[in-house]
């Protein structure tokens, strides 16, 4: 049996929070024809900025805007983790027809899209939403119910531009959601909310 040192010092919570790297999910449309011009470029820029700040990008391991965010992050030398709806790499490629590039690790959840969305959001410290359709809205509502810090890039098109009205009509309060049109400022504000929620400092660049 291993001996426990009586005088062993515990690591302060503030130090743990400081040393961790925030995991930022980028949620957005997998098919982007309905998005506003420039949405692809903004997603890629957000991915680059996440990497530059030393944070980890997580995605739904899909096409479209999350894919371009992953590309931007990897081009900056960042770490990207994907959560797939498929149960295996083979199903990910041959059944769901999803990409595997620009990701360091892909977790094959086997829970289809709705289950994947839940795992993705639960794994994130904060979520950035750019453009979107029904799946993006599903991820937003999961995060809203979980009181997760969220930053919505507006205007970018699709369901994303309806979120403010949805929050208003739902009469559930504003949650931890910020709206911003500048990518740098968007991440600044998101990190502020994350730090406040977690009670300390983390890796934000």
PELIN-V312310 format. One record per residue. N is the residue number from 1. RES is the residue in three letters. SS is DSSP state (helix for helix, strand for strand, loop for the rest). Layout:
BEGIN
N_RES_SS + N_RES_SS
END
This chain:
BEGIN
1_UNK_loop + 2_UNK_loop + 3_UNK_loop + 4_UNK_loop + 5_UNK_loop + 6_UNK_loop + 7_UNK_loop + 8_UNK_loop + 9_UNK_loop + 10_UNK_loop + 11_UNK_loop + 12_UNK_loop + 13_UNK_helix + 14_UNK_helix + 15_UNK_helix + 16_UNK_helix + 17_UNK_helix + 18_UNK_helix + 19_UNK_helix + 20_UNK_loop + 21_UNK_strand + 22_UNK_loop + 23_UNK_strand + 24_UNK_strand + 25_UNK_strand + 26_UNK_strand + 27_UNK_strand + 28_UNK_strand + 29_UNK_loop + 30_UNK_loop + 31_UNK_loop + 32_UNK_loop + 33_UNK_loop + 34_UNK_loop + 35_UNK_strand + 36_UNK_loop + 37_UNK_loop + 38_UNK_loop + 39_UNK_helix + 40_UNK_helix + 41_UNK_helix + 42_UNK_helix + 43_UNK_helix + 44_UNK_helix + 45_UNK_helix + 46_UNK_helix + 47_UNK_helix + 48_UNK_helix + 49_UNK_helix + 50_UNK_helix + 51_UNK_helix + 52_UNK_helix + 53_UNK_loop + 54_UNK_loop + 55_UNK_loop + 56_UNK_strand + 57_UNK_strand + 58_UNK_strand + 59_UNK_strand + 60_UNK_loop + 61_UNK_loop + 62_UNK_loop + 63_UNK_loop + 64_UNK_loop + 65_UNK_helix + 66_UNK_helix + 67_UNK_helix + 68_UNK_helix + 69_UNK_helix + 70_UNK_helix + 71_UNK_helix + 72_UNK_helix + 73_UNK_helix + 74_UNK_helix + 75_UNK_helix + 76_UNK_loop + 77_UNK_loop + 78_UNK_loop + 79_UNK_loop + 80_UNK_strand + 81_UNK_strand + 82_UNK_strand + 83_UNK_strand + 84_UNK_strand + 85_UNK_loop + 86_UNK_loop + 87_UNK_loop + 88_UNK_loop + 89_UNK_helix + 90_UNK_helix + 91_UNK_helix + 92_UNK_helix + 93_UNK_helix + 94_UNK_helix + 95_UNK_loop + 96_UNK_loop + 97_UNK_loop + 98_UNK_loop + 99_UNK_loop + 100_UNK_loop + 101_UNK_loop + 102_UNK_loop + 103_UNK_loop + 104_UNK_loop + 105_UNK_strand + 106_UNK_strand + 107_UNK_strand + 108_UNK_strand + 109_UNK_loop + 110_UNK_loop + 111_UNK_loop + 112_UNK_helix + 113_UNK_helix + 114_UNK_helix + 115_UNK_helix + 116_UNK_helix + 117_UNK_helix + 118_UNK_helix + 119_UNK_helix + 120_UNK_helix + 121_UNK_helix + 122_UNK_helix + 123_UNK_helix + 124_UNK_loop + 125_UNK_loop + 126_UNK_strand + 127_UNK_strand + 128_UNK_strand + 129_UNK_strand + 130_UNK_strand + 131_UNK_loop + 132_UNK_loop + 133_UNK_loop + 134_UNK_helix + 135_UNK_helix + 136_UNK_helix + 137_UNK_helix + 138_UNK_helix + 139_UNK_helix + 140_UNK_helix + 141_UNK_helix + 142_UNK_helix + 143_UNK_helix + 144_UNK_helix + 145_UNK_helix + 146_UNK_loop + 147_UNK_loop + 148_UNK_loop + 149_UNK_strand + 150_UNK_strand + 151_UNK_strand + 152_UNK_strand + 153_UNK_strand + 154_UNK_loop + 155_UNK_loop + 156_UNK_loop + 157_UNK_strand + 158_UNK_helix + 159_UNK_helix + 160_UNK_helix + 161_UNK_helix + 162_UNK_helix + 163_UNK_helix + 164_UNK_helix + 165_UNK_helix + 166_UNK_helix + 167_UNK_helix + 168_UNK_helix + 169_UNK_helix + 170_UNK_helix + 171_UNK_loop + 172_UNK_loop + 173_UNK_loop + 174_UNK_loop + 175_UNK_loop + 176_UNK_loop + 177_UNK_strand + 178_UNK_strand + 179_UNK_strand + 180_UNK_strand + 181_UNK_loop + 182_UNK_loop + 183_UNK_helix + 184_UNK_helix + 185_UNK_helix + 186_UNK_helix + 187_UNK_helix + 188_UNK_helix + 189_UNK_helix + 190_UNK_helix + 191_UNK_helix + 192_UNK_helix + 193_UNK_helix + 194_UNK_helix + 195_UNK_helix + 196_UNK_helix + 197_UNK_helix + 198_UNK_helix + 199_UNK_loop + 200_UNK_loop + 201_UNK_loop + 202_UNK_loop + 203_UNK_strand + 204_UNK_loop + 205_UNK_loop
END
